[in-house]
């Protein structure tokens, strides 16, 4: 009776089958017989792959080509096919860092493009069932870009000669390559069709967990016209974006004091500027919107400024920064003493779900306790109250109260936004919500989740920009029922 092979036996068989050419077929047949299971005890599950073979030679001697490696599925009677692909393709001349292989090994001037070369192989040979011959050039208007579609010169028809060779560019000006009749793009790992992308930190296939997202708004109105410092953009910053909308202008200066754009009171033209190891894309529209964008990483720090010509409505900036650089950046900004809208953290970090806070046991009140100095709040229940505050507010969101600080004339809550229902402007993950009075109504308890309707309050001089919970405003403990009510209120607001 045959014995089921152990993993070592199966690996041995896979190794022997992977040899090219495959030697000693009778010996392999004998091994297969000895290692096979009895039909009555057929193996379950998928088979196993042999190790990957070596990469083949490049399909092209210059430009971009394709290499392939193969593996084989070894399975016993009754087993399913192996899971995964038997072939893997990559771009040739893969370097040690991503994306630059698109630029390596350029073909010399005058070299015949790969698709042109394949069409020219049929020049002078009879096709289409006649003895007539043609001169062929690529035709790019056919549906399948990975077929060898060639146009007969001097005639109004084209002919498809089957698939192009692996490694042929799909279309002019794109990065896709044809493999087995399919147009595939390379991931950052160089593998065609893998779909692997760089994360915001610059790691191939990463999960954005090695850097922090810095996002802030500079709202200093400025006491005089001229250049005002907004922020430092540290070395190593990626995916930088700055935007403002006014008659003011953004300016960018390198660490050695040279302006990249809009320096010395002279406006630069919109366009692409090379600076500190990256390209800065500068746009300015007729609608007063102005943006700066750069992929990074920056090779040295930059100073972002705003050239004030009118009161500043706000300069929004954001970038991703390696974790190890965030501490020095924070220290440097604090040392410079540049004003921020609110003294609170502005980094937006993709964090795992927080562990639920278990409320502490609160002993029952006893008669000896002093009465609560804050009186009862007015009754603010009902559908009309909910509708009034939802429609008249600037923000409606689910929030967890992280802390509370009472001052003489107002109370400040630090909250984390969990779910946004309504937002007139972008809402950050952490905010301060201000309520008038030492005894605000309604009160918010730390470590509880509420559904809040708040307004945005900007002082006339522009020095304060706050989220305000009005007296007798709308703050309810969040629940699925409250979620349904507020979604219903959203549909009742007048347009």
VOPAGU-2260 file (C-alpha; in pm, 1 decimal, decimal comma):
REM VOPAGU-2260
SITE   aa  ch    i         X         Y         Z
SITE  UNK   A    0       0,0       0,0       0,0
SITE  UNK   A    1     136,9     344,0     -96,2
SITE  UNK   A    2     234,8     585,4     180,0
SITE  UNK   A    3     146,0     957,6     171,0
SITE  UNK   A    4     461,7    1163,6     124,3
SITE  UNK   A    5     589,1    1383,8     403,6
SITE  UNK   A    6     673,2    1750,8     326,2
SITE  UNK   A    7    1039,6    1663,7     272,1
SITE  UNK   A    8     948,2    1401,3      13,0
SITE  UNK   A    9     721,4    1644,1    -167,9
SITE  UNK   A   10     992,6    1907,8    -174,6
SITE  UNK   A   11    1234,5    1652,9    -318,3
SITE  UNK   A   12     991,7    1567,6    -593,7
SITE  UNK   A   13     932,9    1937,8    -664,2
SITE  UNK   A   14    1305,4    2001,7    -689,6
SITE  UNK   A   15    1354,9    1717,2    -934,4
SITE  UNK   A   16    1061,3    1832,4   -1147,2
SITE  UNK   A   17    1198,2    2185,0   -1161,3
SITE  UNK   A   18    1515,3    2074,9   -1340,0
SITE  UNK   A   19    1540,5    2179,7   -1706,9
SITE  UNK   A   20    1556,2    1960,2   -1903,4
SITE  UNK   A   21    1375,3    1711,8   -1677,8
SITE  UNK   A   22    1605,1    1406,2   -1640,3
SITE  UNK   A   23    1529,3    1038,4   -1593,3
SITE  UNK   A   24    1149,6    1019,2   -1652,2
SITE  UNK   A   25    1133,9     654,0   -1535,1
SITE  UNK   A   26    1299,6     751,0   -1206,3
SITE  UNK   A   27    1050,7    1034,7   -1154,0
SITE  UNK   A   28     762,7     800,8   -1233,9
SITE  UNK   A   29     893,9     554,4    -975,4
SITE  UNK   A   30     924,4     829,6    -714,3
SITE  UNK   A   31     573,9     948,1    -793,3
SITE  UNK   A   32     440,8     592,9    -744,2
SITE  UNK   A   33     623,4     548,5    -415,0
SITE  UNK   A   34     515,7     887,4    -278,7
SITE  UNK   A   35     154,3     873,5    -394,4
SITE  UNK   A   36    -133,6     823,6    -155,8
SITE  UNK   A   37    -379,4     541,6    -180,5
SITE  UNK   A   38    -688,3     651,0    -372,0
SITE  UNK   A   39    -899,8     572,0     -70,5
SITE  UNK   A   40    -706,4     828,0     133,9
SITE  UNK   A   41    -677,3    1104,7    -127,8
SITE  UNK   A   42    -487,3    1415,0      -9,8
SITE  UNK   A   43    -682,3    1735,7      53,6
SITE  UNK   A   44    -601,9    2099,4      -7,6
SITE  UNK   A   45    -380,8    2262,6    -271,3
SITE  UNK   A   46     -50,7    2136,3    -402,9
SITE  UNK   A   47     285,9    2298,2    -332,7
SITE  UNK   A   48     502,7    2520,0    -551,1
SITE  UNK   A   49     859,2    2443,8    -636,2
SITE  UNK   A   50    1106,6    2726,7    -560,1
SITE  UNK   A   51    1115,1    3013,7    -808,1
SITE  UNK   A   52    1358,1    2969,3   -1094,0
SITE  UNK   A   53    1610,0    3235,3   -1192,1
SITE  UNK   A   54    1512,6    3546,3   -1385,5
SITE  UNK   A   55    1535,2    3518,7   -1763,6
SITE  UNK   A   56    1738,5    3749,8   -1984,5
SITE  UNK   A   57    1586,2    4088,2   -2058,5
SITE  UNK   A   58    1348,6    4101,2   -2354,5
SITE  UNK   A   59    1518,0    4421,5   -2477,0
SITE  UNK   A   60    1880,1    4529,7   -2498,2
SITE  UNK   A   61    1795,8    4893,7   -2415,5
SITE  UNK   A   62    1508,9    5093,4   -2277,3
SITE  UNK   A   63    1257,2    4900,5   -2069,1
SITE  UNK   A   64    1218,9    4526,1   -2110,6
SITE  UNK   A   65    1075,2    4232,4   -1920,3
SITE  UNK   A   66    1231,2    3941,3   -1733,6
SITE  UNK   A   67    1031,9    3637,4   -1624,5
SITE  UNK   A   68    1080,5    3360,0   -1372,5
SITE  UNK   A   69     873,6    3046,0   -1330,2
SITE  UNK   A   70     777,9    2785,9   -1074,8
SITE  UNK   A   71     587,0    2460,4   -1102,8
SITE  UNK   A   72     297,1    2314,7    -910,7
SITE  UNK   A   73     353,5    1973,0    -755,2
SITE  UNK   A   74      31,1    1807,5    -647,7
SITE  UNK   A   75     -72,9    1457,1    -559,0
SITE  UNK   A   76    -385,8    1275,7    -679,4
SITE  UNK   A   77    -688,7    1439,9    -523,4
SITE  UNK   A   78    -513,8    1769,3    -444,5
SITE  UNK   A   79    -627,0    2100,8    -586,6
SITE  UNK   A   80    -416,2    2324,1    -806,7
SITE  UNK   A   81    -163,1    2542,9    -629,4
SITE  UNK   A   82    -276,5    2886,7    -523,5
SITE  UNK   A   83     -99,9    3178,1    -691,8
SITE  UNK   A   84      75,6    3248,2   -1021,6
SITE  UNK   A   85     321,1    3023,7   -1198,7
SITE  UNK   A   86     494,8    3318,3   -1370,9
SITE  UNK   A   87     626,1    3645,0   -1231,5
SITE  UNK   A   88     739,3    3939,6   -1445,6
SITE  UNK   A   89     954,4    4238,8   -1361,7
SITE  UNK   A   90    1106,5    4535,9   -1540,5
SITE  UNK   A   91    1465,5    4472,9   -1648,1
SITE  UNK   A   92    1764,3    4644,4   -1487,4
SITE  UNK   A   93    1576,5    4690,0   -1160,6
SITE  UNK   A   94    1783,5    4925,7    -940,3
SITE  UNK   A   95    1804,3    4934,2    -565,6
SITE  UNK   A   96    1541,1    5201,5    -516,0
SITE  UNK   A   97    1193,8    5231,5    -665,9
SITE  UNK   A   98    1069,4    5411,6    -975,0
SITE  UNK   A   99    1405,2    5514,1   -1121,9
SITE  UNK   A  100    1419,6    5203,5   -1343,0
SITE  UNK   A  101    1186,1    5387,3   -1579,9
SITE  UNK   A  102    1474,1    5617,3   -1664,7
SITE  UNK   A  103    1764,2    5369,8   -1685,7
SITE  UNK   A  104    1934,0    5223,6   -1991,4
SITE  UNK   A  105    1782,8    5461,6   -2246,5
SITE  UNK   A  106    1815,9    5352,8   -2608,3
SITE  UNK   A  107    2062,6    5554,6   -2818,3
SITE  UNK   A  108    1928,1    5819,4   -3058,9
SITE  UNK   A  109    1805,7    5667,9   -3384,9
SITE  UNK   A  110    1731,4    5324,8   -3236,7
SITE  UNK   A  111    1427,5    5153,5   -3388,2
SITE  UNK   A  112    1138,2    5127,2   -3138,5
SITE  UNK   A  113    1052,4    4771,7   -3035,4
SITE  UNK   A  114     703,5    4768,8   -3192,5
SITE  UNK   A  115     834,8    4919,2   -3518,7
SITE  UNK   A  116    1095,7    4645,4   -3533,2
SITE  UNK   A  117     832,2    4373,3   -3494,4
SITE  UNK   A  118     615,2    4519,5   -3773,9
SITE  UNK   A  119     916,0    4550,4   -4004,5
SITE  UNK   A  120     977,4    4174,6   -3979,6
SITE  UNK   A  121     681,6    4125,0   -4217,2
SITE  UNK   A  122     807,9    4368,9   -4480,9
SITE  UNK   A  123     834,4    4211,1   -4822,0
SITE  UNK   A  124     652,0    3891,2   -4727,3
SITE  UNK   A  125     311,0    3805,0   -4874,7
SITE  UNK   A  126      20,7    3819,5   -4630,4
SITE  UNK   A  127    -357,6    3817,8   -4642,6
SITE  UNK   A  128    -364,9    3513,2   -4872,4
SITE  UNK   A  129    -219,7    3693,2   -5174,4
SITE  UNK   A  130     124,3    3731,9   -5325,8
SITE  UNK   A  131     114,7    4108,6   -5274,2
SITE  UNK   A  132     366,1    4248,2   -5025,4
SITE  UNK   A  133     359,9    4562,9   -4811,1
SITE  UNK   A  134     574,8    4776,8   -4590,1
SITE  UNK   A  135     438,6    4778,5   -4234,1
SITE  UNK   A  136     447,2    5040,6   -3958,8
SITE  UNK   A  137     274,7    5032,4   -3617,0
SITE  UNK   A  138     -93,0    5125,8   -3599,6
SITE  UNK   A  139    -198,2    5269,4   -3261,4
SITE  UNK   A  140    -573,3    5304,5   -3312,7
SITE  UNK   A  141    -673,8    4938,1   -3266,6
SITE  UNK   A  142    -868,5    4824,8   -2957,4
SITE  UNK   A  143    -613,9    4578,3   -2812,3
SITE  UNK   A  144    -289,4    4763,7   -2751,9
SITE  UNK   A  145    -101,0    4437,8   -2692,5
SITE  UNK   A  146    -171,5    4299,2   -3042,0
SITE  UNK   A  147      84,4    4362,8   -3312,6
SITE  UNK   A  148    -137,0    4592,9   -3521,0
SITE  UNK   A  149      53,5    4714,7   -3827,3
SITE  UNK   A  150     -56,7    4964,9   -4094,0
SITE  UNK   A  151      26,6    4900,5   -4459,6
SITE  UNK   A  152     215,6    5209,7   -4574,9
SITE  UNK   A  153      30,7    5394,0   -4850,2
SITE  UNK   A  154    -291,4    5202,6   -4782,1
SITE  UNK   A  155    -593,5    5257,4   -4559,2
SITE  UNK   A  156    -595,8    4926,4   -4371,9
SITE  UNK   A  157    -405,3    4756,1   -4095,5
SITE  UNK   A  158    -348,8    4391,9   -4007,0
SITE  UNK   A  159    -303,8    4218,6   -3669,9
SITE  UNK   A  160     -17,0    3970,2   -3661,0
SITE  UNK   A  161    -106,3    3833,7   -3318,8
SITE  UNK   A  162      41,1    3935,2   -2984,2
SITE  UNK   A  163     341,4    4163,2   -2950,4
SITE  UNK   A  164     649,7    4026,8   -2780,6
SITE  UNK   A  165     664,4    4052,3   -2402,0
SITE  UNK   A  166     814,4    4381,7   -2291,8
SITE  UNK   A  167     666,1    4589,6   -2573,7
SITE  UNK   A  168     533,7    4927,7   -2446,6
SITE  UNK   A  169     153,2    4930,2   -2448,9
SITE  UNK   A  170     115,3    5279,8   -2595,1
SITE  UNK   A  171     336,8    5577,8   -2658,6
SITE  UNK   A  172     410,3    5792,0   -2355,2
SITE  UNK   A  173     288,0    5541,9   -2091,2
SITE  UNK   A  174     472,3    5315,5   -1849,8
SITE  UNK   A  175     268,3    4997,8   -1916,6
SITE  UNK   A  176     431,9    4695,6   -2079,6
SITE  UNK   A  177     264,0    4408,3   -2265,6
SITE  UNK   A  178     301,8    4066,4   -2106,7
SITE  UNK   A  179     120,2    3759,3   -2242,5
SITE  UNK   A  180    -117,7    3985,1   -2431,6
SITE  UNK   A  181    -204,0    4203,3   -2131,3
SITE  UNK   A  182     -96,7    4558,9   -2054,5
SITE  UNK   A  183      58,8    4566,0   -1706,5
SITE  UNK   A  184     212,9    4845,7   -1504,2
SITE  UNK   A  185     501,1    4792,6   -1265,0
SITE  UNK   A  186     455,6    4845,0    -894,3
SITE  UNK   A  187     719,4    5016,0    -685,7
SITE  UNK   A  188     875,0    4670,2    -635,1
SITE  UNK   A  189     938,2    4647,4   -1011,0
SITE  UNK   A  190     698,5    4352,7   -1051,9
SITE  UNK   A  191     451,5    4394,7   -1336,2
SITE  UNK   A  192      89,5    4374,9   -1224,2
SITE  UNK   A  193     173,8    4362,9    -851,9
SITE  UNK   A  194      -8,2    4690,6    -781,6
SITE  UNK   A  195     233,3    4765,0    -496,4
SITE  UNK   A  196     259,1    5139,2    -426,2
SITE  UNK   A  197     475,5    5366,9    -219,1
SITE  UNK   A  198     304,3    5482,8      97,5
SITE  UNK   A  199     308,9    5847,0     203,3
SITE  UNK   A  200     634,1    5782,5     389,6
SITE  UNK   A  201     812,3    5667,2      73,7
SITE  UNK   A  202     821,7    5296,6     165,0
SITE  UNK   A  203     727,4    5049,3    -106,7
SITE  UNK   A  204     421,4    4860,0      14,2
SITE  UNK   A  205     424,3    5042,9     348,4
SITE  UNK   A  206     124,5    5132,2     565,5
SITE  UNK   A  207     198,3    5501,3     647,3
SITE  UNK   A  208     315,3    5401,2     995,2
SITE  UNK   A  209     675,3    5524,2     975,0
SITE  UNK   A  210     584,9    5894,0     940,3
SITE  UNK   A  211     341,8    6152,1    1077,9
SITE  UNK   A  212      95,0    6372,4     893,8
SITE  UNK   A  213     139,5    6739,0     989,7
SITE  UNK   A  214    -157,5    6960,7     906,7
SITE  UNK   A  215    -206,9    7314,3    1033,2
SITE  UNK   A  216    -357,7    7652,4     945,4
SITE  UNK   A  217    -160,2    7975,8     986,8
SITE  UNK   A  218    -410,4    8248,5    1074,7
SITE  UNK   A  219    -196,8    8535,5    1200,5
SITE  UNK   A  220    -349,3    8848,2    1044,2
SITE  UNK   A  221     -24,8    9042,6    1053,4
SITE  UNK   A  222      20,2    9397,1    1182,0
SITE  UNK   A  223     182,8    9525,4     863,2
SITE  UNK   A  224     222,1    9434,8     497,2
SITE  UNK   A  225     522,4    9230,5     397,5
SITE  UNK   A  226     666,1    8882,3     445,2
SITE  UNK   A  227     548,1    8676,4     741,9
SITE  UNK   A  228     693,2    8340,2     841,1
SITE  UNK   A  229     437,1    8059,3     824,2
SITE  UNK   A  230     633,8    7743,2     905,7
SITE  UNK   A  231     951,9    7551,4     851,6
SITE  UNK   A  232     921,4    7252,5     619,3
SITE  UNK   A  233    1188,2    7015,6     751,0
SITE  UNK   A  234    1433,9    6804,7     557,9
SITE  UNK   A  235    1277,6    6475,4     455,9
SITE  UNK   A  236     923,3    6612,1     419,1
SITE  UNK   A  237     703,2    6441,9     158,8
SITE  UNK   A  238     374,4    6516,5     -15,0
SITE  UNK   A  239     380,2    6884,9      70,9
SITE  UNK   A  240      70,1    7089,1      -3,7
SITE  UNK   A  241       7,0    7456,9      74,0
SITE  UNK   A  242    -302,4    7656,1     -21,0
SITE  UNK   A  243    -445,7    8001,3      42,3
SITE  UNK   A  244    -716,8    8213,4    -116,2
SITE  UNK   A  245    -668,5    8591,2    -106,7
SITE  UNK   A  246    -470,8    8873,3    -266,4
SITE  UNK   A  247    -173,0    8762,3     -58,1
SITE  UNK   A  248     100,2    8542,5    -206,8
SITE  UNK   A  249     291,9    8237,2     -88,7
SITE  UNK   A  250     670,6    8251,1     -85,7
SITE  UNK   A  251     929,3    7979,3     -44,3
SITE  UNK   A  252    1286,9    8024,0      74,3
SITE  UNK   A  253    1573,0    7774,0     106,0
SITE  UNK   A  254    1782,2    7740,5     420,3
SITE  UNK   A  255    2061,1    7956,6     274,9
SITE  UNK   A  256    1825,1    8253,2     224,3
SITE  UNK   A  257    1755,1    8220,5    -148,6
SITE  UNK   A  258    1395,1    8247,5    -262,3
SITE  UNK   A  259    1253,5    7968,7    -476,4
SITE  UNK   A  260     954,7    8181,5    -578,8
SITE  UNK   A  261     780,7    8511,4    -503,7
SITE  UNK   A  262    1084,7    8661,0    -332,4
SITE  UNK   A  263    1190,7    9023,4    -291,5
SITE  UNK   A  264     840,6    9145,8    -373,5
SITE  UNK   A  265     855,9    9009,5    -730,1
SITE  UNK   A  266     585,8    8759,6    -825,5
SITE  UNK   A  267     691,4    8440,0   -1002,1
SITE  UNK   A  268     502,0    8282,5   -1286,1
SITE  UNK   A  269     300,3    7965,8   -1216,5
SITE  UNK   A  270     497,6    7658,8   -1315,4
SITE  UNK   A  271     739,5    7392,9   -1194,2
SITE  UNK   A  272    1043,7    7491,7    -987,4
SITE  UNK   A  273    1338,4    7270,7    -891,6
SITE  UNK   A  274    1441,9    7311,1    -528,9
SITE  UNK   A  275    1599,3    7107,1    -246,2
SITE  UNK   A  276    1587,5    6780,0    -437,1
SITE  UNK   A  277    1223,7    6794,5    -546,3
SITE  UNK   A  278     990,2    6967,8    -789,6
SITE  UNK   A  279     760,7    7238,8    -658,6
SITE  UNK   A  280     442,0    7289,6    -861,9
SITE  UNK   A  281     313,8    7644,7    -817,2
SITE  UNK   A  282     -36,9    7741,7    -932,8
SITE  UNK   A  283    -226,5    8069,0    -913,0
SITE  UNK   A  284    -581,7    8097,8   -1048,7
SITE  UNK   A  285    -792,0    8398,0   -1142,9
SITE  UNK   A  286   -1015,7    8316,1    -845,1
SITE  UNK   A  287    -736,8    8415,6    -602,2
SITE  UNK   A  288    -657,7    8053,2    -513,5
SITE  UNK   A  289    -287,5    7979,9    -482,6
SITE  UNK   A  290    -122,3    7641,6    -419,0
SITE  UNK   A  291     220,2    7484,2    -376,3
SITE  UNK   A  292     269,8    7110,0    -412,1
SITE  UNK   A  293     580,6    6893,1    -395,9
SITE  UNK   A  294     623,6    6517,3    -376,5
SITE  UNK   A  295     958,0    6529,0    -194,0
SITE  UNK   A  296    1149,5    6419,0      -5,8
SITE  UNK   A  297    1320,1    6751,5      56,5
SITE  UNK   A  298    1697,8    6736,0      84,2
SITE  UNK   A  299    1709,7    7036,7     318,7
SITE  UNK   A  300    1462,8    7250,0     507,4
SITE  UNK   A  301    1246,3    7516,9     346,4
SITE  UNK   A  302    1090,8    7828,1     496,3
SITE  UNK   A  303     730,4    7891,2     394,1
SITE  UNK   A  304     621,9    8257,5     403,9
SITE  UNK   A  305     320,8    8461,1     304,5
SITE  UNK   A  306     350,3    8805,4     144,3
SITE  UNK   A  307      68,0    8998,7     310,9
SITE  UNK   A  308    -122,7    9261,1     113,9
SITE  UNK   A  309    -452,4    9223,5     300,0
SITE  UNK   A  310    -568,9    9051,4     621,1
SITE  UNK   A  311    -477,9    8684,1     616,9
SITE  UNK   A  312    -781,7    8450,6     587,6
SITE  UNK   A  313    -560,0    8149,0     654,1
SITE  UNK   A  314    -274,5    7955,6     495,6
SITE  UNK   A  315    -339,7    7580,6     498,3
SITE  UNK   A  316     -31,2    7359,6     488,0
SITE  UNK   A  317      34,3    6990,5     528,9
SITE  UNK   A  318     315,7    6741,7     477,9
SITE  UNK   A  319     430,3    6395,8     588,8
SITE  UNK   A  320     737,0    6376,1     808,0
SITE  UNK   A  321     946,7    6079,3     930,4
SITE  UNK   A  322     872,2    6008,2    1294,4
SITE  UNK   A  323    1228,5    6068,5    1404,8
SITE  UNK   A  324    1220,5    6421,0    1256,9
SITE  UNK   A  325     894,2    6528,2    1415,7
SITE  UNK   A  326    1035,1    6598,9    1763,5
SITE  UNK   A  327    1312,3    6832,8    1641,4
SITE  UNK   A  328    1062,1    7004,6    1408,9
SITE  UNK   A  329     821,8    7068,7    1697,6
SITE  UNK   A  330    1102,9    7199,7    1918,3
SITE  UNK   A  331    1232,2    7431,2    1645,8
SITE  UNK   A  332     889,9    7579,5    1574,0
SITE  UNK   A  333     821,6    7638,3    1944,3
SITE  UNK   A  334    1161,2    7803,5    1987,3
SITE  UNK   A  335    1080,9    8044,5    1704,9
SITE  UNK   A  336     759,7    8136,6    1885,9
SITE  UNK   A  337     544,8    8148,1    1574,4
SITE  UNK   A  338     177,5    8180,5    1665,7
SITE  UNK   A  339     -57,6    7894,4    1585,4
SITE  UNK   A  340    -437,5    7903,6    1577,8
SITE  UNK   A  341    -467,6    7695,6    1891,9
SITE  UNK   A  342    -196,9    7551,5    2116,8
SITE  UNK   A  343    -287,0    7188,3    2046,5
SITE  UNK   A  344    -128,6    6899,8    1853,5
SITE  UNK   A  345    -190,1    6921,7    1480,9
SITE  UNK   A  346     -36,8    6598,5    1362,2
SITE  UNK   A  347    -285,8    6356,6    1212,4
SITE  UNK   A  348    -154,3    6011,1    1272,8
SITE  UNK   A  349    -322,3    5697,8    1141,0
SITE  UNK   A  350    -365,4    5524,6    1472,0
SITE  UNK   A  351    -530,2    5193,6    1558,2
SITE  UNK   A  352    -863,4    5202,8    1729,9
SITE  UNK   A  353    -832,7    5321,6    2085,3
SITE  UNK   A  354    -896,7    5083,9    2371,1
SITE  UNK   A  355   -1237,3    5177,2    2514,2
SITE  UNK   A  356   -1208,1    5380,0    2831,6
SITE  UNK   A  357   -1359,7    5194,8    3123,7
SITE  UNK   A  358   -1542,0    5446,3    3346,5
SITE  UNK   A  359   -1416,8    5455,5    3699,8
SITE  UNK   A  360   -1651,1    5342,0    3971,2
SITE  UNK   A  361   -1819,1    5652,8    4110,4
SITE  UNK   A  362   -1944,3    5621,7    4467,2
SITE  UNK   A  363   -2302,9    5715,9    4533,1
SITE  UNK   A  364   -2362,8    6069,4    4651,6
SITE  UNK   A  365   -2402,1    6111,1    5022,7
SITE  UNK   A  366   -2580,6    6384,5    5204,9
SITE  UNK   A  367   -2257,7    6533,1    5334,8
SITE  UNK   A  368   -2145,8    6630,6    4983,0
SITE  UNK   A  369   -2171,1    6997,7    4900,1
SITE  UNK   A  370   -2443,1    7084,5    4648,8
SITE  UNK   A  371   -2341,1    7131,7    4286,0
SITE  UNK   A  372   -2256,5    7502,3    4239,0
SITE  UNK   A  373   -2390,7    7486,3    3881,9
SITE  UNK   A  374   -2767,0    7505,3    3856,2
SITE  UNK   A  375   -2979,6    7296,3    3621,0
SITE  UNK   A  376   -2963,9    7368,0    3249,0
SITE  UNK   A  377   -3274,2    7475,4    3057,0
SITE  UNK   A  378   -3469,1    7203,6    2881,3
SITE  UNK   A  379   -3346,1    7180,2    2522,7
SITE  UNK   A  380   -3502,5    6855,9    2405,7
SITE  UNK   A  381   -3728,1    6800,9    2109,5
SITE  UNK   A  382   -3717,1    6771,6    1731,0
SITE  UNK   A  383   -3750,8    7148,0    1674,6
SITE  UNK   A  384   -3444,0    7217,5    1890,5
SITE  UNK   A  385   -3241,5    6952,4    1706,5
SITE  UNK   A  386   -3343,9    7084,5    1366,9
SITE  UNK   A  387   -3267,8    7446,0    1462,9
SITE  UNK   A  388   -2914,4    7371,9    1580,0
SITE  UNK   A  389   -2830,3    7123,4    1305,5
SITE  UNK   A  390   -2930,6    7358,8    1025,6
SITE  UNK   A  391   -2774,8    7668,2    1185,8
SITE  UNK   A  392   -2442,1    7512,4    1284,6
SITE  UNK   A  393   -2114,0    7497,8    1093,7
SITE  UNK   A  394   -2010,4    7152,9    1222,3
SITE  UNK   A  395   -2202,6    6848,1    1340,0
SITE  UNK   A  396   -1988,7    6555,7    1449,4
SITE  UNK   A  397   -1951,0    6267,2    1690,0
SITE  UNK   A  398   -1675,4    6343,1    1938,8
SITE  UNK   A  399   -1505,6    6188,7    2238,3
SITE  UNK   A  400   -1424,1    6434,9    2517,1
SITE  UNK   A  401   -1055,2    6396,1    2609,4
SITE  UNK   A  402   -1029,9    6672,1    2867,4
SITE  UNK   A  403   -1194,1    6980,3    3021,0
SITE  UNK   A  404   -1044,4    7305,8    3146,2
SITE  UNK   A  405   -1258,1    7562,0    3327,0
SITE  UNK   A  406   -1161,7    7926,9    3321,3
SITE  UNK   A  407   -1328,3    8232,1    3469,9
SITE  UNK   A  408   -1565,3    8310,4    3182,8
SITE  UNK   A  409   -1552,0    8000,0    2962,5
SITE  UNK   A  410   -1487,9    7625,8    2949,6
SITE  UNK   A  411   -1259,6    7458,0    2699,7
SITE  UNK   A  412   -1309,9    7096,6    2595,3
SITE  UNK   A  413   -1045,1    6899,8    2409,9
SITE  UNK   A  414   -1224,7    6653,5    2183,0
SITE  UNK   A  415   -1143,0    6393,4    1920,0
SITE  UNK   A  416   -1366,4    6390,4    1612,5
SITE  UNK   A  417   -1485,3    6037,2    1535,1
SITE  UNK   A  418   -1756,2    6083,7    1271,2
SITE  UNK   A  419   -1838,8    6405,7    1082,1
SITE  UNK   A  420   -2197,8    6464,6     966,8
SITE  UNK   A  421   -2163,2    6828,1     857,6
SITE  UNK   A  422   -1854,8    7042,3     798,5
SITE  UNK   A  423   -1824,7    7385,8     639,9
SITE  UNK   A  424   -1443,0    7369,3     648,1
SITE  UNK   A  425   -1202,5    7078,3     712,6
SITE  UNK   A  426   -1223,6    6941,7    1067,9
SITE  UNK   A  427    -910,0    6800,4    1227,3
SITE  UNK   A  428    -887,5    6482,1    1429,6
SITE  UNK   A  429    -836,5    6683,5    1752,2
SITE  UNK   A  430   -1000,5    7014,9    1823,2
SITE  UNK   A  431   -1087,7    7250,3    2107,4
SITE  UNK   A  432   -1455,0    7326,7    2161,1
SITE  UNK   A  433   -1530,0    7634,6    2371,6
SITE  UNK   A  434   -1844,9    7688,6    2577,4
SITE  UNK   A  435   -1941,3    8016,9    2750,0
SITE  UNK   A  436   -1937,9    8034,6    3127,4
SITE  UNK   A  437   -1787,5    7839,1    3413,9
SITE  UNK   A  438   -2104,6    7626,4    3418,0
SITE  UNK   A  439   -2170,8    7553,5    3050,5
SITE  UNK   A  440   -2503,3    7421,1    2931,8
SITE  UNK   A  441   -2515,7    7148,0    2831,9
SITE  UNK   A  442   -2212,7    7012,7    3024,2
SITE  UNK   A  443   -1981,1    6754,9    2866,3
SITE  UNK   A  444   -1821,5    6480,0    3075,2
SITE  UNK   A  445   -1466,4    6360,5    3000,8
SITE  UNK   A  446   -1429,3    6014,8    2842,9
SITE  UNK   A  447   -1783,6    6021,1    2704,8
SITE  UNK   A  448   -1894,8    6041,0    2341,1
SITE  UNK   A  449   -2136,9    6308,4    2224,8
SITE  UNK   A  450   -2306,5    6427,6    1911,1
SITE  UNK   A  451   -2221,2    6798,7    1892,7
SITE  UNK   A  452   -2352,6    7085,4    1680,6
SITE  UNK   A  453   -2107,5    7378,4    1700,9
SITE  UNK   A  454   -2040,9    7705,1    1525,1
SITE  UNK   A  455   -1721,7    7861,5    1399,8
SITE  UNK   A  456   -1646,8    8195,5    1564,5
SITE  UNK   A  457   -1376,6    8423,6    1421,3
SITE  UNK   A  458   -1292,1    8744,3    1607,0
SITE  UNK   A  459   -1309,0    9073,8    1407,5
SITE  UNK   A  460    -931,5    9117,9    1421,3
SITE  UNK   A  461    -873,1    8758,7    1306,3
SITE  UNK   A  462    -663,3    8663,3    1609,5
SITE  UNK   A  463    -908,1    8400,2    1737,0
SITE  UNK   A  464   -1073,5    8121,3    1542,6
SITE  UNK   A  465   -1276,2    7889,9    1763,1
SITE  UNK   A  466   -1538,0    7618,9    1761,9
SITE  UNK   A  467   -1820,0    7737,7    1988,6
SITE  UNK   A  468   -2085,5    7528,7    2162,8
SITE  UNK   A  469   -2361,5    7785,3    2228,6
SITE  UNK   A  470   -2543,2    7813,4    2560,1
SITE  UNK   A  471   -2835,1    7567,7    2560,2
SITE  UNK   A  472   -2690,9    7429,4    2236,1
SITE  UNK   A  473   -2706,9    7079,3    2099,4
SITE  UNK   A  474   -2496,2    6813,0    2272,4
SITE  UNK   A  475   -2635,1    6462,5    2316,7
SITE  UNK   A  476   -2473,0    6142,4    2430,0
SITE  UNK   A  477   -2407,2    5952,3    2109,6
SITE  UNK   A  478   -2617,0    5644,0    2043,5
SITE  UNK   A  479   -2747,0    5465,0    1732,6
SITE  UNK   A  480   -3086,0    5626,1    1791,8
SITE  UNK   A  481   -2927,4    5973,4    1808,7
SITE  UNK   A  482   -2736,5    5895,2    1489,9
SITE  UNK   A  483   -3066,3    5818,2    1311,5
SITE  UNK   A  484   -3228,9    6137,0    1441,7
SITE  UNK   A  485   -2949,1    6365,2    1325,0
SITE  UNK   A  486   -2938,1    6201,5     980,2
SITE  UNK   A  487   -3311,2    6267,2     952,6
SITE  UNK   A  488   -3257,2    6630,7    1053,8
SITE  UNK   A  489   -2999,4    6668,9     776,3
SITE  UNK   A  490   -3268,8    6603,2     517,7
SITE  UNK   A  491   -3503,0    6864,8     668,0
SITE  UNK   A  492   -3269,3    7166,3     647,5
SITE  UNK   A  493   -3368,0    7428,8     388,6
SITE  UNK   A  494   -3131,0    7452,5      92,9
